[in-house]
Amino acid sequence: MNKQSNNNNSQKGVLKIIPLGGLGEVGANMMLYEYDDQILVVDTGLMFPENDMLGIDYIIPDISYLIARKSKVKGIVITHGHEDHTGAIRHVLEEIQAPIYATPLTRGLLEVKLAKNGMAAKAKFETIHAGDSRKIGPFTVDFFHVCHSIPDAVGLGIDSPAGLVVHTGDYKFDHTPVDSWPTDYAKLAEFQRRGVMALLADSTNAERPGWTPSERVIDDGFDKVFREAKGRVVVASFASLISRMQQVANAASRYGRKMAFAGTSMVDNAKIATKLNYLKLKDDLIISLEEALNMKDSNVVIMCTGSQGEPTSILGRLSMGSHRIFDVKEGDTIVLSAHPIPGNEESVSRTINRLLARGANVIYDSIAPVHVSGHASQEEMKLMMHLTQPDYFIPIHGELRQLKQHAKIAHQLGIPEENISVILNGQSVEFSNGKMRKGAKIPVSYIYVDGSGVGDVSQDVMHDREILSQEGVMVVNIIMDKNTGKPMKMPEIISRGFITMDNTDDIFNGLRARVFDTAAKANGNIQKDVEQAVGNYLYSETHRRPMVFVNIVRN
């Protein structure tokens, strides 16, 4: 991450809102609120890589702007415990020291995450509860409860001398949530009475008409699965989806099954949620994975990660038969209790097909009600706007098409077009004297995390990886006579991931001859001439352009 110059360009009396992630993609949510040279950070999320992002573990927001102003950061607020809002926290704490404000469950999940990376000691937490208010620098933040697919989620009322901004976080209006704790309508109405200058609201489901179904509908779906399953039940979900853990546990209890968690993150998150009483499990319900594998199949349910088709997850390894402890077998019922994140659809489909090929009965949300979204649909978005009655509206959390659709809904409800701002990452918006305008654009880019490297992989490297994956690689070794400057023998050609054709030998023999002639006639840069000759020849013969490396040895 390139650090930017720390220019003092803050304007007195102006509220700046700067998205560093989450506006233009699903995930990597991170928003900055800046007033009088002091900054409040909301969320530090990651984004899962798309199919063409080869070798990338995950993506985090570009925090260069924040690093250059690290002394001005007064607090970091985390709205809830999902990875797309928490996953970059350790990378932020490596650069910035500021108190982290989080509800008890969110704090517990963050502490588990940070402990794995030896970062727990660097974190200074301030535990907050829905209904609390905190003074953070020039901001007064009111935390209000929202329904989502994880307990203890909050939205924010962020007040400053410039005006009141409502930042919803991820939310939906669920009248029958699993934890019986609905979104705080009264607080939203109170904001409206105080006067909401701007509403920043979740756009993930802006293209979905109607209302998002209640989490309760999943209970019936699980009940049917457990009633009909003859063998083991394996439920794959996100490790942070505590509400789903509770629903699986309830179904297991009803049908006399014992429950085991598979995967370190799933086990750790279940422990902290149980300790904090957000996950209520009967004492005799939970067993170890080893115990579960030695029990009668019809008496167990295993909950694991891998609902997004990740190759290294529990379910991903099960689908390929590479898990070191157990395998899929005939009679298993496997439930994918999550919707594919955009970009993961192909991976999820491949995983389902592999599991089916191994004899499992696979159930997913396209064929049974085993997952519902945790995000508001169009009618709930309208309700949020009616409850808050904002002067200005900024759609957040989503791809551009979703942001645009959310903006259309706002306009349909009477918010003037000039009072709606659709922005992408890096585009700041400023408020002063009750008026909104677009401000400066901050340079931002994706920061790829590849193994232990953060920001080491550039777009050029990603482009090279894409070529290697699609076209393969060709290595040409040439031995040149250092006295005559001519090749001493026919060159050696090594290829990987290129082609297997009936006339492959003919193509390679022709390539060796072309390389020999080019090297013999070259007067200047032999390596460049040979690379060009190889590329041209291979494209004329195969219509492919592999990556070409030329190695010249002079004897």
KOLKE-412908 format. One record per residue (C-alpha): x, y, z. Coordinates in steps of 0.05 Angstrom, whole numbers, plus 32768, in hexadecimal, padded with zeros to 4 digits. Example, Ala and Ser with C-alpha at 12.3 -4.5 7.8 and 13.67 -1.06 7.14 Angstrom:
# residues 2
80F67FA6809C
81117FEB808F
END
This chain:
# residues 555
800080008000
801E80417FEA
801C8077801F
800280BA8008
801E80FD801D
7FFE8117805C
7FE481588041
7FB6817E8070
7F7C818A8041
7F4581858075
7F1281BD8073
7EF481D980B3
7EAA81CD80BC
7EA7819B8083
7E938152808B
7EB681258059
7E9E80DF804B
7ED080B38027
7EC3806B8012
7F038041800F
7EDD80008000
7E997FE37FF5
7E8080147FC1
7E887FF27F7E
7E8E7FAB7F98
7E6F7F7D7FCB
7E9E7F7A8006
7EDB7FA0801F
7EAD7FD18042
7ED1800D8060
7EB880558068
7EDB80928084
7EB980CE80A5
7EE7810A80AB
7ED7814B80CE
7F07818280E5
7F44815680D7
7F2A811C8100
7F1580D880E3
7EE380A380F6
7EEB806080D3
7EAD803480C9
7EBD7FEA80BA
7EFC7FCA80A0
7EE57F938071
7F037F64803F
7EEA7F4B7FFC
7EF07F047FE2
7F167EFD7FA0
7EF27EF27F5F
7F007EB67F33
7F347EDA7F09
7F5C7EF27F45
7F8A7EB77F46
7FB17EA77F85
7F907EE07FAC
7F777ECF7FF2
7F4E7F0E7FFB
7F4C7F597FEC
7F4D7F93801C
7F407FDE8013
7F79800C8002
7F8680318043
7FBE805D8029
7F94809C8036
7F898085807D
7FD28073808A
7FE780B98076
7FB780D480AB
7FBE809F80E0
7FC480D18119
7F8080EE8107
7F5980AD810E
7F3080B3814E
7F0B8071814B
7EF980338122
7EB0801C8125
7E9F7FD5810F
7E557FCC8100
7E537F7F8104
7E7E7F418102
7E7D7F2B80B9
7EBE7F268091
7EA97F5B805E
7EA87F8D8098
7EDF7F7180C6
7F117F4A809A
7F447F828091
7F487F9680DB
7F8D7F7980E7
7FAA7F9D80AA
7F8C7FDF80C3
7FA77FD4810A
7FED7FC780EE
7FED800F80D8
7FBC80358104
7FB18038814F
7F6A804C8161
7F348031818F
7F057FFE8170
7EBB80058181
7E937FC4817B
7E597F9F819B
7E6B7F6381C7
7E637F2D8192
7E867F56815D
7EBF7F64818D
7EC47F1A819F
7EC97F068156
7EFD7F3D8149
7F277F258184
7F267EDE816A
7F3C7EF78126
7F737F248141
7F8D7EEE8171
7F9C7EC08135
7FCC7EF58119
7FEB7F09815B
7FC97F4D8157
7F9A7F498193
7FC97F7181BF
7FC97FAB818E
7F7D7FB38190
7F5D7FE581BF
7F137FD381C3
7ED97FFC81DC
7E9C7FCF81E5
7E5B7FF081D1
7E127FD881D1
7DD87FE981A4
7DB9802881C2
7DFC804481D9
7E18808781C4
7E62809881C1
7E8980D881B5
7EC180C78184
7EE981058171
7EB981388154
7E8481028148
7E4C80EA8175
7E3B80A38160
7DF880838172
7DF98038816B
7DB680188159
7DA47FCF814F
7D977FB3810A
7D827F6E80F4
7DB57F4980C9
7DCC7F0180C2
7DF87F0880FF
7DE47F1F8145
7DFB7F608164
7DFD7F898123
7DF57FD48128
7DE9801080FC
7E048054810C
7DE9809A8116
7E2780C5810B
7E1D810D8123
7E4E81458118
7E4881918115
7E3B818880CA
7DFC815E80D6
7DE2811880E6
7DF380DE80B8
7DD2809A80BE
7E00806080A9
7DD6802180A6
7E0C7FEC80A1
7DEF7FAA8089
7DA67FA4809D
7D617F89808F
7D1D7F9280AF
7D107F4C80CB
7CD27F4980F7
7CE27F038110
7D2E7F008116
7D4F7EC28134
7D657EE98171
7D217F0C8178
7D447F508174
7D277F79813A
7D467FB7811B
7D3D7FF58146
7D05801A8123
7CFE804B815D
7D4680638157
7D3E806E810C
7D0080978119
7D2680BF814D
7D5C80CF811A
7D2580E880EC
7D0B81178122
7D518131812D
7D5A813C80E2
7D85810D80B7
7DB481338089
7DC980F48064
7DB980AA8061
7DEE8078804C
7DCB80368042
7DDC7FEE802E
7DCF7FE17FE4
7DDF7F967FDF
7D987F817FCE
7D827FC07FA9
7D6F7F967F6C
7D417F687F94
7CF87F7D7F98
7CCD7F727FD5
7CE57F60801B
7D1E7F33802F
7D017EF48051
7D097EEC809C
7D417EC080B7
7D097E9680D4
7CF87E788090
7D3A7E518095
7D1F7E2B80D1
7CEC7E0780A4
7D227DF98070
7D517DDA80A3
7D187DB480C3
7D097D928080
7D537D838074
7D5C7D6380B9
7D1B7D3D80B4
7D2D7D1D8071
7D787D13807A
7D8B7CC98084
7DD57CD4808F
7E027D0C80A6
7DED7D54809D
7E257D85808C
7E147DCF808C
7E447DFF806C
7E407E49807C
7E6B7E85808E
7E927E7D80CF
7E757EBE80E9
7E2C7EAC80DA
7E197EA28123
7DCE7EA58115
7DD57E6980E6
7DFB7E42811B
7DC07E4C814A
7D8E7E358116
7DB77DF68107
7DBD7DE88151
7D727DEF815B
7D647DBE8122
7D987D8D813D
7D777D8E8181
7D327D828163
7D4A7D44813E
7D787D278173
7DB97D34814F
7DFB7D49816E
7E1E7D85814F
7E687D8F813E
7E8D7DCB8122
7EC47DC080EE
7EF97DF480E0
7F207E208110
7EFA7E608101
7EB67E3E8108
7ECB7E20814B
7EE97E608166
7EAD7E8B8152
7E7C7E5A8170
7EA27E5A81B1
7EA37EA681B7
7E5A7EAC81A3
7E477E7881D7
7E717E99820D
7E4E7EDC81FF
7E0A7EB981FF
7DFA7ECC81B6
7DFB7E8281A5
7DD07E5781D4
7DE47E0E81D1
7DCD7DD581FD
7E067DB88227
7E027D738208
7DF87D8981C0
7E3F7D9A81AA
7E737D65819D
7EB77D65817C
7EC07D558132
7EE57D158145
7EAB7CFE816F
7E797D0E8138
7E9F7CE48106
7E9B7CA88134
7E507CAD813F
7E177C918116
7E0E7CBF80D9
7DC57CCD80E7
7DD67CE8812C
7E057D218118
7E087D6580F5
7E497D8780E3
7E4D7DD180D7
7E887DEA80AE
7EA37E218081
7EA57E208035
7E627E3B801E
7E867E667FEA
7EAA7E2C7FC9
7EEF7E407FE5
7F207E087FD2
7F437E098016
7F047E0A8040
7EE87DCC8062
7EB17DC2802E
7EE17DD27FF5
7F107D9B800B
7ED77D6B8017
7EBF7D767FCF
7F047D637FB5
7F0F7D2A7FE5
7F4C7D4C8004
7F347D57804C
7F647D35807C
7F307D1E80AE
7EF17D09808A
7ED17D018045
7E8D7D0A8025
7E677CC9801E
7E257CAF8002
7DEB7CC5802D
7E097D078044
7DDC7D44803F
7E057D838034
7DE47DC7803C
7E037E078021
7DE37E3B804E
7DFC7E7A802B
7DF27E9E7FE9
7E2F7EA27FBB
7E547EE47FC1
7E587F057F7C
7E947EE67F59
7E8F7EA47F7F
7E567E867F57
7E837E597F2D
7EAA7E407F6A
7E6A7E2F7F8F
7E4D7E0B7F52
7E8D7DE17F4A
7E8B7DCF7F94
7E427DB97F90
7E507D8E7F52
7E8C7D6D7F74
7E637D5D7FB2
7E2B7D407F88
7E5D7D157F63
7E747CF97FA5
7E2F7CE27FB6
7E177D1A7FE4
7DD27D397FE2
7DE17D837FDB
7DAE7DB97FF0
7DB87E037FE1
7D8D7E417FE1
7D777E3A7F98
7D527DFA7FA7
7D3E7E007FF1
7D357E388025
7D777E2C8049
7D917E748044
7D747EB98043
7D977EFB8037
7DA97F278072
7DA07F668047
7D647F93803B
7D3D7F8C7FFA
7D1B7FC57FD6
7CDE7FCD8003
7D0B7FCF8041
7D3780028020
7CFA802E8016
7CE68024805F
7D2B803A8075
7D25807A804D
7CDF80878066
7CF5807D80AF
7D3180AB80AA
7D1980DF8076
7D6080F48062
7D708134803D
7DA781118016
7DB280C88003
7DF280A07FF3
7DEA80567FE2
7E22802B7FFE
7E377FE17FFF
7E307FC57FB9
7E457FC37F71
7E3780007F46
7DF77FE17F2A
7DDC7FD77F70
7DEF801E7F86
7DCD803A7F48
7D8E80127F56
7D8C80297F9E
7D9380717F86
7D5680667F58
7D2D804E7F93
7D40808C7FBA
7D2B80B87F81
7CE980937F7B
7CDC80A47FC4
7CE480EE7FB7
7D2D80FC7FC5
7D45812D7F8E
7D7981127F5F
7DA9814A7F72
7DA481327FBB
7DBA80EB7FA8
7E0380DB7F9E
7E1A80997F80
7E6480947F8E
7E9A805F7F88
7ED780507FB3
7F04808D7FBC
7ED080C17FA9
7EC580EF7FE5
7E8481137FF4
7E848153801D
7E4E81738048
7E4F81BA8060
7E1781EA8073
7DE681B18067
7DFB81AA801E
7E1B816E7FFA
7E5081707FC4
7E8281407FA7
7EC8814C7FC1
7F0D81347FAB
7F1980EE7F91
7F4980C67FBC
7F7680957F95
7F63804E7FAB
7F6E80097F8E
7F657FC07FA2
7F997FA77FD3
7FA37F5C7FC7
7FB77F2E8000
7FDE7EF47FE5
7FF77EC5801B
801F7EF0804B
80277F288018
7FFB7F65801C
7FFA7F937FDF
80347F6D7FBE
80087F567F85
7FFA7F8D7F52
7FC87F8F7F19
80027F7D7EEA
80107F3E7F12
7FC67F2D7F11
7FC77F367EC5
80037F087EBF
7FE17ED37EE9
7FA47ED77EBE
7FCE7ECC7E7F
7FF27E917EA0
7FB07E717EB4
7F907E797E70
7FCA7E737E3E
80027E507E64
804D7E5D7E65
80857E4F7E33
80CF7E4E7E48
81047E517E13
814C7E3F7E25
81827E537DF3
81CD7E437DF9
81F67E777DD2
823F7E747DBE
825E7EAF7DE1
82937EB67DAA
82677EB17D6C
82277ECB7D8B
82007E927D69
81D67E5B7D88
81FF7E1C7D95
81C47DEB7D8E
81797DE97D86
81577E0C7DC0
81327DE87DF9
80E87DF67DFE
80C17DEB7E3E
80767DF97E43
80437DF47E7B
7FF77DFD7E74
7FFD7E0D7E2A
7FDE7DDA7DF9
7FD67D917DE9
7FC77D8B7D9F
7FCF7D547D6C
80077D7C7D4A
80297D947D8A
806B7D747D77
806A7D967D33
805B7DD97D53
80947DD37D85
80C57DBB7D4F
80B27DF77D25
80BA7E247D62
81007E0A7D70
81157E197D29
80F67E5F7D2C
811B7E6E7D6D
815D7E537D52
81587E7E7D13
81437EBC7D3A
817C7EB57D6C
81AF7EA87D34
81997EE77D0E
81907F167D4A
81BE7F527D4C
81A37F767D88
81767F5F7DC1
81737F137DB6
81437F087DF0
81107F3B7DD6
81167F227D8E
810B7ED97DA4
80D07EEB7DD1
80AE7F0F7D98
80BC7ED77D67
80A17EA27D97
80637ECA7DA4
80547ED67D5B
80617E8E7D47
80367E707D7E
7FFC7E9F7D6F
7FFF7E8F7D25
7FFE7E447D33
7FCF7E407D70
7FAE7E857D79
7FC87E857DC0
7FF77EB57DE3
801A7E917E1D
804A7EB67E4A
808F7EAE7E2B
80D17EAE7E52
81147EAB7E2D
81517E947E52
81957E9F7E2F
81D57E7C7E46
82177E8F7E26
824F7E5A7E24
END
